[in-house]
Amino acid sequence: MRSRLLADPDWRVTVRAFGSPGQRPLSDDLLNSLLTRIEEGAPEAAFTGAELFSELWMAMRYDQRLYRLAAAHPDPRVRRHAAAAPQMLEESSREALMTDPVPEIRATVTAALAEDLRVMRPADLPDHHCHGFWAVLQRPLSRALVDQVVAGGDEAALYLVAPNPSTPPDVVQALLRHPATEVRRRLAGRTDLSREQLRELAADPAVEVRTAVSVHPGLTEQQRAGIDIDVSTVPGNGHYHSRERRPSLADALRWARSVNPLLRRRAARHPELPAEWVTVLADDLDLGVRVLLARHHPDAPPALLLRCYLEYHGHGRDQFTELPQFPTAGLAAFADHTDPVVRRLVARDPHAAPELVERLCTDPDITVRQTMAACPRLPETRIIALLDDPDLAEHAAANPALPLDRVHHILQDASTSPT
């Protein structure tokens, strides 16, 4: 059904079908076809190709897979989107575009790379916070611009200046003692920190800073073990997104052994971890490790998926039930669970008693009632009765156990009713 919506002649329908939280990601083949269609849109379409590409990028929750596919697409109009944003690409994709057979593509990526390397000066920085302001501060910075930002004391600007690789060493050293915790925390991500600077950040009075520096590659496992951290201070903790690039298998195997749960979380993102490490990380004490392993590894145990569904309450929780290894047997045992999201699992149990499903049709939570109305184990008489329930009629009508004659009756009524 979704593939048909993506091919709908009305682009407004297509855009709505790009994706939403909780939906299964589009396959590479479907994305490639969609990228072709975006460039072949009708002249009277309400969107330009660039606007549609941007909408798709946002709908995919900024998954860099889109740029990887665009860079390798046979249509040069699609490759142009990737060529204009080489910072979104891995080295191999950038190199391929640099030798693209189409001169315009080569020129676009060359110009974009050159612009990324252009040193920003005070005149390049807008005088107020805006998209351009933040973009400038993530580019190579001149000494004059760095001095201007430091002198101005704008903590929001220093948030980007602190980790910028072009920030001079003496400024980095001065920012180690900046009063703003966020500025010092951002410094912890620099790869060029000295041993002394690492020691200073590892002993920072703010746990946010200590936690951030605890994953630094310049530290030994023994040093990591000695740092007092709190993973709950990590930005986005409790909502384990998948935007980070997948690590190499060598890095993942090394991090899987780490005493630091944040590094183990990175390891858990790799879908090719050996079975023995899947077993180890499936029982990790850190919820984030377990959630990321369940999301990314095709051999994550069914028991782990169910455990994560029960314990994790952040963004993307429903995605676990979409995975093929999510268990179904025994879910009827959750009929009286305090969380309505968990009670809805009963509808997935192929052995759930019809009486139980019928009882949950009167659950206090509307989403539980709707889920049960669509459950094929609901007694036929109850399904038919719910067709007259304004809250549940739509879900009962979608129930695969609804008798075919009733389906025909509903369709006939719809075709003869006045519009």
C-alpha positions in Angstrom: 0.0 0.0 0.0 2.7 2.5 0.9 4.5 1.9 -2.4 1.3 2.8 -4.2 1.0 6.0 -2.2 4.5 6.9 -3.1 3.6 6.6 -6.8 0.4 8.6 -6.4 0.1 11.4 -9.0 -0.7 13.9 -6.3 2.6 14.9 -4.8 0.9 15.9 -1.6 0.0 12.3 -1.1 3.5 11.2 -2.0 5.1 13.5 0.5 2.9 12.3 3.3 3.9 8.7 2.4 7.7 9.5 2.7 7.6 8.4 6.3 6.7 9.1 9.8 8.0 8.1 13.3 7.4 4.4 13.8 7.2 3.4 10.2 9.5 0.9 8.6 12.4 2.5 6.6 12.0 2.5 2.9 14.1 -0.1 1.0 17.1 1.0 -1.1 15.2 -0.1 -4.3 12.1 2.0 -3.4 14.3 5.0 -2.5 16.1 4.8 -5.8 12.8 4.7 -7.7 11.5 7.6 -5.6 14.6 9.7 -6.3 14.1 9.1 -10.0 10.4 10.2 -9.7 11.4 13.3 -7.7 13.5 14.5 -10.7 10.8 13.6 -13.2 8.0 15.4 -11.4 5.4 17.1 -13.5 6.2 20.8 -14.3 3.1 21.9 -12.5 4.1 20.1 -9.3 3.8 22.2 -6.2 7.4 21.2 -5.2 10.8 21.6 -6.8 13.1 18.6 -6.9 15.3 20.2 -4.3 12.3 20.7 -2.0 11.2 17.1 -2.4 14.7 15.8 -1.7 14.8 17.9 1.5 11.3 16.6 2.6 12.5 13.1 2.0 15.7 13.7 4.0 13.6 15.0 7.0 11.1 12.2 6.7 14.0 9.7 6.9 15.1 11.4 10.1 18.3 12.5 8.5 19.5 9.0 7.6 22.7 9.5 5.6 21.7 6.5 3.5 19.8 8.9 1.3 22.9 10.8 0.3 24.8 7.5 -0.2 22.1 6.3 -2.6 21.9 9.7 -4.3 25.6 9.7 -4.9 25.5 6.3 -6.7 22.2 7.0 -8.6 22.3 6.6 -12.4 20.5 9.8 -13.0 22.9 12.8 -12.8 20.1 15.1 -11.6 19.9 12.9 -8.5 23.7 12.7 -8.0 23.7 16.5 -8.1 22.0 16.6 -4.6 24.8 14.5 -3.2 27.5 16.5 -5.0 26.2 19.7 -3.4 26.6 18.3 0.1 29.8 16.2 0.1 30.1 16.6 3.9 27.2 14.1 4.1 29.1 11.4 2.2 31.7 8.8 3.1 35.1 9.2 1.4 34.4 6.5 -1.2 31.2 8.3 -2.4 33.0 11.7 -2.5 35.8 10.2 -4.6 33.3 8.7 -7.0 31.6 12.0 -7.6 35.0 13.7 -8.1 35.5 11.4 -11.1 31.9 11.5 -12.3 31.5 11.3 -16.1 29.2 14.3 -16.0 31.3 17.6 -15.9 28.5 19.4 -14.0 28.7 16.9 -11.2 32.4 17.1 -10.9 32.2 20.9 -10.9 29.5 20.9 -8.2 31.3 18.6 -5.8 34.6 20.4 -6.4 33.1 23.8 -5.7 31.3 22.4 -2.6 34.5 21.0 -1.2 36.3 24.2 -1.8 33.6 26.2 -0.1 33.7 23.9 2.9 37.5 24.6 3.2 37.2 28.4 2.8 38.3 30.1 6.0 35.5 32.1 7.6 36.3 35.7 8.6 34.4 38.2 10.8 32.5 39.5 7.8 31.1 36.1 7.0 29.3 35.8 10.4 25.8 37.1 10.5 25.1 39.6 13.3 22.3 37.5 14.8 21.6 33.8 15.5 20.2 32.1 12.4 20.9 29.1 10.2 23.8 31.0 8.5 25.3 31.9 11.8 25.5 28.3 13.0 26.7 27.1 9.6 29.6 29.6 9.5 30.9 28.5 13.0 31.1 24.9 11.8 33.5 25.8 9.0 37.2 26.6 9.2 37.6 29.8 11.3 40.2 32.6 11.0 42.0 33.7 14.1 40.2 37.0 13.9 36.8 35.4 13.9 37.6 33.1 16.8 38.9 36.1 18.8 35.7 38.0 18.0 33.5 35.2 19.2 35.5 34.7 22.4 35.6 38.4 23.2 31.8 38.6 22.7 31.2 35.9 25.3 28.3 34.3 23.3 28.0 30.9 24.9 25.8 29.6 22.1 28.5 30.5 19.6 31.3 29.1 21.8 29.4 25.8 21.8 30.5 25.5 18.2 33.8 27.2 18.4 35.0 24.8 21.2 35.0 21.6 19.1 35.9 23.3 15.8 39.3 21.8 14.6 40.5 25.2 13.5 40.2 26.8 16.9 43.8 27.7 18.0 45.5 25.7 20.8 45.8 28.6 23.2 42.0 29.3 22.8 41.3 25.6 23.5 43.4 25.9 26.6 41.6 29.0 27.8 38.2 27.4 27.2 39.1 24.5 29.5 38.3 26.8 32.4 35.3 28.5 30.9 32.5 28.8 33.4 29.9 27.3 31.1 29.6 23.5 31.5 28.4 23.1 27.9 31.4 24.8 26.5 33.8 22.6 28.4 31.7 19.5 27.5 32.0 20.4 23.9 35.8 20.6 24.2 35.9 17.0 25.4 35.1 15.9 21.8 38.3 17.3 20.3 40.7 14.6 19.1 43.7 16.8 19.6 43.6 17.1 23.4 46.9 16.6 25.2 47.3 14.1 28.1 47.2 17.0 30.5 44.0 18.4 29.0 42.4 15.0 29.1 43.3 14.6 32.8 41.9 18.0 33.6 38.6 17.3 31.8 38.4 13.8 33.4 38.5 15.6 36.8 36.1 18.4 35.8 33.6 19.3 38.6 30.7 18.8 36.2 29.7 15.2 35.6 28.5 16.2 32.1 32.1 17.1 31.1 33.6 14.0 32.7 31.1 11.8 31.0 31.7 13.4 27.6 35.5 13.0 27.8 35.3 9.4 29.1 34.9 8.1 25.5 38.0 10.0 24.2 40.3 7.8 22.1 43.3 9.1 24.0 42.3 7.4 27.2 43.1 3.8 28.2 40.5 1.5 29.6 42.1 1.8 33.0 41.7 5.6 32.8 38.1 5.3 31.7 37.3 3.1 34.6 38.6 5.7 37.0 36.3 8.5 35.7 33.1 9.1 37.6 30.4 9.4 34.9 26.6 9.6 34.6 25.2 8.4 31.2 21.9 10.1 31.9 23.7 13.5 31.3 24.5 12.6 27.7 22.3 14.7 25.3 19.5 12.6 24.0 20.0 9.8 26.6 16.8 7.8 26.9 16.0 8.3 23.2 18.4 6.1 21.4 18.4 7.3 17.8 20.3 5.8 14.9 21.8 8.9 13.2 25.4 8.1 14.1 27.4 6.5 11.4 28.0 2.8 11.8 31.5 2.1 13.3 33.9 -0.3 11.6 33.7 -3.9 12.8 37.2 -3.6 14.3 36.1 -0.5 16.4 32.9 -2.2 17.4 34.7 -5.3 18.6 37.1 -3.2 20.6 34.3 -1.0 22.1 32.2 -4.1 23.0 34.8 -4.9 25.6 35.0 -1.4 27.0 34.2 -0.6 30.6 32.4 2.5 29.3 28.7 1.9 28.4 28.7 4.8 25.9 31.4 3.0 23.9 29.5 -0.3 24.2 26.4 1.6 22.8 28.5 2.5 19.7 29.5 -1.2 19.4 25.9 -2.3 19.6 25.1 -0.4 16.4 27.1 -2.8 14.2 24.8 -5.4 12.6 27.7 -7.8 12.0 28.8 -8.4 15.6 29.7 -12.1 16.1 27.1 -14.2 17.9 29.1 -14.4 21.1 29.1 -10.6 21.4 25.4 -10.4 20.7 24.9 -12.8 23.6 27.1 -10.7 25.9 25.6 -7.3 24.9 22.0 -8.6 25.1 22.5 -8.9 28.9 24.4 -5.6 29.2 23.5 -3.6 32.4 23.0 -0.5 30.3 19.5 -0.1 28.7 21.0 1.9 25.8 23.3 -0.9 24.8 20.4 -3.4 24.8 18.1 -1.1 22.9 20.7 -0.3 20.2 21.6 -4.0 19.8 17.9 -4.9 19.4 17.4 -2.2 16.8 20.5 -2.9 14.7 21.4 -6.6 14.9 19.4 -9.0 12.7 20.1 -11.8 15.1 19.0 -10.0 18.3 17.2 -12.6 20.4 13.4 -12.3 20.5 13.5 -12.2 24.3 15.7 -9.1 24.1 13.2 -7.3 21.7 10.4 -8.0 24.1 12.5 -6.8 27.1 13.4 -3.6 25.3 9.8 -3.0 24.4 8.8 -3.3 28.1 11.7 -1.3 29.5 12.3 1.4 26.9 9.8 4.3 26.7 11.6 6.6 24.3 11.3 7.5 20.7 10.9 4.5 18.3 9.6 2.1 20.9 7.0 0.7 18.4 9.8 -0.2 16.0 10.6 -3.3 18.0 7.3 -4.9 17.1 8.0 -4.4 13.4 11.1 -6.6 13.5 10.6 -10.1 12.2 12.0 -11.8 15.3 9.7 -10.0 17.7 7.9 -12.7 19.7 4.2 -13.3 19.6 3.5 -16.4 21.7 2.6 -15.7 25.3 1.8 -12.0 24.9 -1.7 -12.6 26.2 -0.1 -12.6 29.7 0.1 -8.8 29.5 -3.6 -8.2 29.4 -3.6 -6.6 32.8 -0.4 -4.7 32.5 -0.5 -1.1 33.8 0.9 0.3 30.5 -1.7 0.5 27.8 1.0 0.2 25.1 1.9 -3.2 26.6 -1.7 -4.3 26.8 -2.0 -3.8 23.1 0.5 -6.6 22.6 -2.3 -9.1 23.4 -3.6 -8.6 19.9 -0.3 -10.0 18.5 -0.6 -13.3 20.4 -2.0 -16.0 18.0 -3.2 -18.0 20.9 -5.0 -15.1 22.8 -8.4 -16.3 23.9 -11.3 -14.6 22.0 -12.9 -13.8 25.4 -9.8 -12.0 26.5 -9.7 -9.9 23.3 -13.3 -9.1 23.7 -12.8 -8.0 27.3 -10.1 -5.6 26.2 -12.5 -4.0 23.7 -13.8 -2.2 26.8 -10.4 -1.2 28.1 -10.2 2.3 29.6 -7.6 3.3 27.0 -8.9 4.1 23.5 -5.8 2.8 21.7 -6.2 -0.6 23.4 -9.9 -0.8 22.3 -9.0 0.2 18.8 -6.2 -2.4 18.6 -8.5 -5.2 19.8 -11.3 -4.1 17.4 -8.9 -4.9 14.6 -7.7 -8.2 16.1 -8.8 -11.2 14.0 -9.3 -13.3 17.2 -12.2 -11.0 18.2 -15.5 -13.0 17.9 -17.3 -12.3 14.7 -20.4 -11.1 16.4 -18.4 -8.6 18.3 -16.7 -7.3 15.2 -20.0 -6.7 13.5 -21.4 -5.0 16.6 -18.4 -2.6 16.7 -19.3 -1.4 13.2 -21.8 0.8 14.9 -19.3 2.2 17.5 -18.1 5.6 16.4 -14.8 5.2 18.1 -14.1 1.7 16.9 -16.0 1.3 13.6 -13.0 2.1 11.4 -10.8 -0.5 13.2 -13.5 -3.1 13.1 -14.0 -2.6 9.4 -10.3 -3.2 8.9 -10.4 -6.5 10.9 -9.4 -9.4 8.5 -12.0 -11.6 10.3 -14.9 -9.4 9.2 -17.1 -11.6 7.0 -16.8 -10.9 3.3 -20.5 -10.2 2.8 -20.3 -7.5 5.5 -17.3 -6.0 3.6 -19.4 -5.9 0.4 -22.3 -4.4 2.3 -20.1 -1.6 3.7 -18.6 -0.9 0.2 -22.1 -0.8 -1.4 -23.4 1.6 1.3 -20.4 3.8 0.7 -20.9 3.9 -3.1 -24.6 4.8 -2.8 -24.4 7.3 0.0 -24.8 11.0 -1.0 -21.5 13.0 -1.0 
